[in-house]
Amino acid sequence: MRKSVRGLIGLAVAITITATACSDTAITAPTRAGSQASASLLGGLLGGATNLLVAPVTRNTPLASDVSWTFTAGPGGAVSSNSAVGLTVVVPYGALSSTQTITVTALAGAPVAYRFYPHLVFSKNVSLTQNLNGTSVGLLGLVVLNGAHFTGDTLDVNSDGLVSVDETVTALVSVLTQTATFNVGHFSGWILASGAADDGGY
């Protein structure tokens, strides 16, 4: 009888620990460090590589050259849009502690990719909203869009057209407005991606 009671208590503790772990995973927002740690772990299991390969959303008409613009954002926040490339940047109140002049560059070519300067870390997430009209996204692709972070000034594209990134965040898609929005905690390079490559994505 005592063994049965002990067994039940042990099972209850194990279930509680498992539920707590699952709960923590569900409510904890992903961070760049956490993403890299997960990528490193999976990459180690698959052969040591740590970069994730994603398929970029592309423009139906590639940009012939880079398109750049600047705007000023400070502690009060800011909103900047460029209809030519379909991007809207929203810096919320309190995201910055000082005024910054931010340069956004839509990279030449087909991928929907942007470079931001200076490289900033925000106290609150900044939202990037991309208009999907004129892109390769179809109705079936709307549920699997991500924002993906790349380092460097240009995209690292392999022979299959996949881009090497080190972080992804989920994009929320509005079918009504045909837009995809994702939140970022820092600036450098971001693309809109249609998901990770199947198997061997690292």
N, C-alpha and C positions, 0 to 999 in steps of 0.2 A: 504493500500500500504506500509506504514511504517513497519507494522508487517511482511509483506512478505519479505521486504528487510532485516529486522533484522533476520528473520528466515534463509534466504539464507546466510547471513554473519556468523551466528552461525554455520550453517552446514559446511561452508567452513573452519572455524576455527577448528571444530571437526575433519574434514577430514585431515587437515594439521597436527594436533597433533597426530592423529592415524598413519599417514604415517611416521612422524618423529620417533615415537616410534618403528614402524616396521623396519625402516631403521637402527636405532641405534642397535636394536637386531640383525639384519642381519650382521652388519659390526663389531660388538664388539666381540673380541675373548673371548671364555669362560675361566674363571679363576677358580681356585680351590674353592675360597671363594664363587663365584657365583654359582658353582655347588652345594656346600653344602647348600647354602641358598635355592636353588630350591628344593633340596632333603628334606630339613627341612620343607618347606612349604607343599609339596606334602605328605611327611610323616605325618605331623600333620593332614592333611585332611583324611589320611587313617588309622590313629590310633596311631601316635606318633613315629614310628620307622623312622630312618633317613638313614639307610644303603641300598644301592642298591644291588640287587642280580643279578649276571650275570652268564651266562653259559660259562665256560672257553673252549677255543680251547684246544684239547688234542693231545698228541703224540700217534701215532699208537703203538709205543713201549715205554712204560713208562721208565723214567730214574730210574735205580736201586739205585742210590745215587746222592747227590748233585754234580754238576760240577761247579767248581770255577776257575776263572782266574783274573789276575790283569793287569792294564795298567795305564800309566801315561798321564795325560792331563793337559794342562796349558792354558795361554792366547792365544796361537797359535792354540789351538784345538787339536783334535786327532781322529783317527779311530781305532776301535778294533773289530775283528771278531772272532767267534768261530764256525767253521764248524760242530763240533760234536753236537751242540745244535741248530745251524742255526740262531744265532743272530749276527747282526752287530750294533755297537754303533758308532754314529758320533757326536762328540762334536765340534761345529763350532768355528771359530775364534771369540774371544771376549766373549765366554760364561762363562769363568772363569777368575777371576782376579789374581789367583795364581795357582801354580802347585799342582796338587792333584794326589795321587795314588788311583785309583778306583778299587774296587773289585766287580766283577759281579758273582752271584751265580745262576745257573739254578737249580731250586728246584726239588728234587727227586719226582717221581710220574708221572702221566699222564698229568696234566695241564701244558700248556706252560706258566711258571711263573718264574720270576726273582727277586732276591733281590740285591739291589745296596748299597754299602757302600764306603765312608761315605754318610750320608744323606745331599745332596747338593741342593742349589737353584741356578739356572743358570740365567745369564743376557740375554741369547738367548736360544731358545729351542734346546734341544738335540733330535736327531732322533734315534728311535729304529726300526730296520728292521728285521722281522722274516721270514725265509724261511718256506713256507707252505708245502713243500714236506714232507711226512711222518707224516702229522697231519690229524685231523678229518675234516678239512675244505673241503667242496665240492664246485662245481661251483656255486650253489645257495647261499652258505654262503658268497661268496666273497664280496657282497655288504653291509653286515651288521656287519663287524668286527669293534671292538673298542679296544683301549688300556684301561686298567682299573687299578686304583691304590688301593693297599691294605696296611694296616698298620700292623706292627708286623713282626715277623720273619717267620711265617708260614701262610698258607692260612686258612681262616675260611670257611670251606665247610660244607653245611648243608646236610641233609639226601637225598635230591634230586640231589646232586652233584653241586649245585649252590654256587658261591663264593660271600662273602660279601665284597663290595668295597665302597669307598667314593667319587670316581671321575672317569669319563670316558671321553675319547677323541676319536675322529673319526680316524680310520685307513684308509689310502689310499692303495688300493690293485692293484697290477700289475698282470694281468692274464698272460702276456708275461713271466715275471720272476718268477711267483708263489711266490710273497712276499707280506707282509703287513707292512706298515710303519706308525708309529704314533710318534708325537712330544710331549715331556714332558718338563716341566719347573723345575722339581725337581726330586731328586732321593730318593727312598726307595724301595717299592715293586711295580712291574708292571706285569700284565698278559695280554695275548691276549684273548679277549672274543668275542663270537659270537652273542652278543646282550644281552639286558636286559630280565629278565623273563617276560612273558606275565602277565599283570594285577598283582597285589600283588607282584610286584618286589621290593617293599620297605619294 
